[in-house]
Amino acid sequence: MLDFHPEVITFDAAGTLIDVNWNPAQIAVESALVTGVPLGDPLVAGEAYGRLLRSRWGHFQELNLQRSEAICDAFWLEIGKDWLESLGLDPSLAHGVYDHAMDRMFSSGSDIFSLFEDSIPTLEALKAAGIRIAIISNWDVSLHRTCRMLGITDYCDIIVASLEEGVEKPDPLLFELTFERLSVLPGAVVHVGDDPIADIQGARNVGAKPFLIDRSLEASEAHRLADLRDLLPHLGLPR
């Protein structure tokens, strides 16, 4: 059990609360094929999409600073049009590809984003105990849409996506601005994440107490959790 009573528990998203299978090029190719776009060789088409996205990633990062889902959505539609045009195809077909991809990612039953089985029980227990909850994730503006789709937004006092802030974990600034918005000192925060550098070292460097989630473990060990629910006894809560 911890030797202090945390006011806030912060969670990483991908690999911690949310199981992520996000591969933009693969999603684009599969959505194109499903909607009847004659791509030719899917491997060649996927490689072309990947090159195009990499060439524009800096611009996408800049767009995220505007904190607008609509602006970032327009980016994905535009890149789809340019991708199809580069393959010698009708760019207007990108509308169908975009709609299918968005539905696949952000509709109920998504096979791209899903919750781990221990996520909701842990969040419910913390909420019932009156402990505030936040998400701090290296993610784009779509983190908010993903959390809404998965039904975890209402558990959170704040959700912080790195691309909206222009800084990523393990940079202390991402943690510090989150704590400032919550009006909490780092020493009263427990952070849970799956990355030893971004989450564990990042949290430790600002004075928060880190726990590593590693579901490959057979059982939890000290501050390494095999199951998120194993955090609860450290807080004096029943598992």
C-alpha positions in Angstrom: 0.0 0.0 0.0 1.2 3.5 -0.8 2.5 5.7 2.0 0.3 8.6 0.8 -3.2 9.1 -0.4 -3.2 10.2 -4.1 -5.6 12.8 -5.2 -5.4 12.0 -8.9 -4.6 8.9 -10.9 -3.4 9.6 -14.4 -3.4 7.0 -17.1 -1.7 6.6 -20.4 -4.2 5.6 -23.2 -2.7 3.2 -25.9 -1.5 0.0 -24.3 -2.8 1.0 -20.9 -6.5 1.6 -21.0 -7.0 1.2 -24.8 -5.9 -1.7 -27.0 -4.8 0.0 -30.3 -4.4 -1.6 -33.8 -3.9 1.6 -35.7 -2.1 1.4 -39.0 -3.2 4.3 -41.3 -1.9 2.8 -44.5 -3.5 -0.6 -43.9 -6.8 1.0 -42.9 -6.8 3.2 -46.0 -6.1 0.2 -48.3 -8.7 -2.1 -46.7 -11.3 0.7 -46.7 -10.6 1.3 -50.4 -10.9 -2.3 -51.3 -14.2 -2.7 -49.3 -15.7 0.3 -51.0 -14.7 -1.0 -54.5 -11.8 1.2 -55.3 -9.6 -0.5 -58.0 -6.3 0.0 -56.2 -4.2 -2.6 -58.2 -1.5 -4.0 -56.0 -2.5 -3.3 -52.4 1.1 -3.5 -51.2 2.2 -0.8 -53.6 -0.9 1.3 -52.7 -0.1 1.0 -49.0 3.5 2.0 -49.5 2.4 5.1 -51.5 0.0 6.1 -48.7 2.7 5.6 -46.1 5.1 7.8 -48.0 2.5 10.5 -48.4 1.5 10.5 -44.8 5.1 10.7 -43.6 5.7 13.7 -45.9 2.8 15.5 -44.3 3.1 14.4 -40.7 4.7 17.7 -39.6 1.7 19.6 -41.1 -0.7 17.2 -39.2 1.1 18.0 -36.0 0.6 21.7 -36.6 -3.1 21.3 -37.3 -3.6 19.5 -34.0 -2.5 22.6 -32.2 -5.9 24.1 -33.2 -7.7 21.4 -31.1 -10.3 20.9 -33.9 -11.6 17.5 -34.8 -13.1 19.0 -38.0 -9.8 20.5 -39.2 -7.9 17.2 -38.6 -10.7 15.2 -40.2 -10.3 17.4 -43.3 -6.6 16.5 -43.3 -7.4 12.8 -43.6 -9.9 13.3 -46.4 -7.5 15.5 -48.3 -4.6 13.0 -48.0 -7.0 10.3 -49.2 -7.8 12.3 -52.3 -4.2 13.0 -53.1 -3.3 9.4 -52.5 -5.9 8.1 -55.0 -4.9 10.8 -57.5 -1.2 9.7 -57.2 -2.4 6.2 -58.1 -4.2 7.5 -61.2 -7.6 7.1 -59.6 -10.6 9.4 -59.2 -9.9 11.4 -56.1 -13.6 11.8 -55.4 -13.6 8.1 -54.4 -11.8 9.2 -51.3 -15.1 10.2 -49.7 -16.3 6.7 -49.5 -12.9 5.4 -48.3 -12.9 8.1 -45.6 -16.4 7.3 -44.4 -15.7 3.6 -44.2 -12.4 4.2 -42.3 -14.0 6.6 -39.8 -16.9 4.2 -39.2 -14.5 1.3 -38.7 -12.4 3.2 -36.2 -15.0 5.1 -34.2 -18.2 3.1 -34.3 -19.3 0.6 -31.7 -17.5 -2.7 -32.2 -14.4 -1.0 -33.6 -11.6 -3.4 -34.4 -9.0 -0.6 -34.3 -9.6 0.8 -30.7 -11.0 -1.3 -27.9 -10.8 -1.3 -24.1 -8.8 -3.9 -22.1 -11.0 -6.0 -19.9 -9.5 -4.5 -16.7 -10.0 -0.8 -17.8 -13.6 -0.2 -16.9 -13.6 -2.1 -13.5 -10.5 0.0 -12.5 -12.0 3.3 -13.6 -15.3 2.5 -11.8 -13.5 1.6 -8.6 -11.5 4.8 -8.6 -14.5 6.9 -9.4 -16.5 5.3 -6.7 -13.7 6.1 -4.2 -13.8 9.8 -5.2 -10.3 9.7 -6.7 -9.9 12.0 -9.7 -8.9 10.5 -13.0 -7.0 11.9 -16.0 -5.6 10.6 -19.3 -2.2 11.8 -20.5 -1.4 10.3 -23.9 0.9 10.7 -26.8 -2.0 10.9 -29.3 -3.7 13.3 -31.7 -6.9 15.2 -31.4 -8.9 12.0 -32.1 -8.1 10.8 -28.5 -11.3 12.6 -27.4 -13.4 10.9 -30.0 -11.9 7.5 -29.2 -12.6 8.0 -25.5 -16.2 9.0 -26.2 -16.7 6.0 -28.5 -15.4 3.7 -25.8 -17.5 5.2 -23.1 -14.6 6.4 -20.8 -14.9 10.1 -21.1 -17.2 10.6 -18.2 -14.8 8.8 -15.9 -12.1 11.5 -16.6 -11.7 15.0 -15.1 -9.4 15.8 -18.0 -8.1 14.2 -21.2 -4.8 15.5 -22.5 -3.6 14.6 -26.0 0.1 15.4 -26.7 -0.4 16.6 -30.3 -2.8 19.3 -29.1 -0.2 20.6 -26.6 2.8 20.4 -29.0 4.8 18.3 -26.5 5.0 14.5 -25.9 5.9 12.3 -22.9 8.4 11.9 -21.4 8.8 15.7 -21.6 7.9 17.0 -18.1 5.8 19.8 -19.6 3.0 17.4 -20.6 2.7 16.1 -17.1 3.1 19.6 -15.5 0.4 21.3 -17.6 -2.0 18.4 -16.8 -1.3 18.7 -13.0 -1.7 22.5 -13.3 -5.1 22.2 -14.9 -6.1 19.8 -12.2 -4.6 22.1 -9.4 -2.7 19.1 -8.0 0.9 18.8 -6.9 3.0 16.0 -8.6 3.5 14.3 -5.2 -0.2 13.7 -4.9 -0.4 11.9 -8.3 0.0 8.3 -9.4 0.6 7.7 -13.1 0.0 4.4 -14.8 1.4 3.6 -18.2 3.0 0.8 -20.4 6.1 2.6 -21.6 9.2 2.5 -19.3 10.5 5.7 -20.7 7.5 7.9 -21.7 5.4 6.9 -18.7 7.6 5.6 -15.9 10.7 7.8 -16.3 8.5 10.7 -17.4 6.3 10.6 -14.3 9.2 9.9 -12.0 11.1 13.0 -13.3 8.2 15.3 -12.4 7.7 13.8 -8.9 4.7 11.6 -9.6 4.5 8.0 -8.5 4.6 5.6 -11.5 3.2 2.2 -12.0 4.1 0.1 -15.1 1.3 -2.0 -16.6 2.7 -5.1 -18.2 0.0 -7.6 -19.1 2.7 -10.2 -20.1 3.5 -10.7 -16.4 1.9 -13.8 -14.8 1.3 -11.7 -11.6 1.9 -8.2 -10.4 5.2 -7.4 -8.8 5.5 -4.3 -6.6 5.0 -1.4 -9.0 4.7 -3.6 -12.1 1.0 -4.5 -12.7 -0.1 -7.5 -14.6 -3.7 -6.2 -14.4 -4.9 -2.6 -13.8 -7.1 -3.8 -11.0 -4.0 -4.7 -9.1 -3.4 -1.0 -8.6 -6.4 -0.8 -6.3 -4.9 -2.5 -3.2 -2.0 0.0 -3.4 -4.6 2.7 -2.8 -6.3 0.9 0.0 -9.2 -0.2 -2.2 -10.6 -3.7 -2.7 -9.6 -5.4 -5.9 
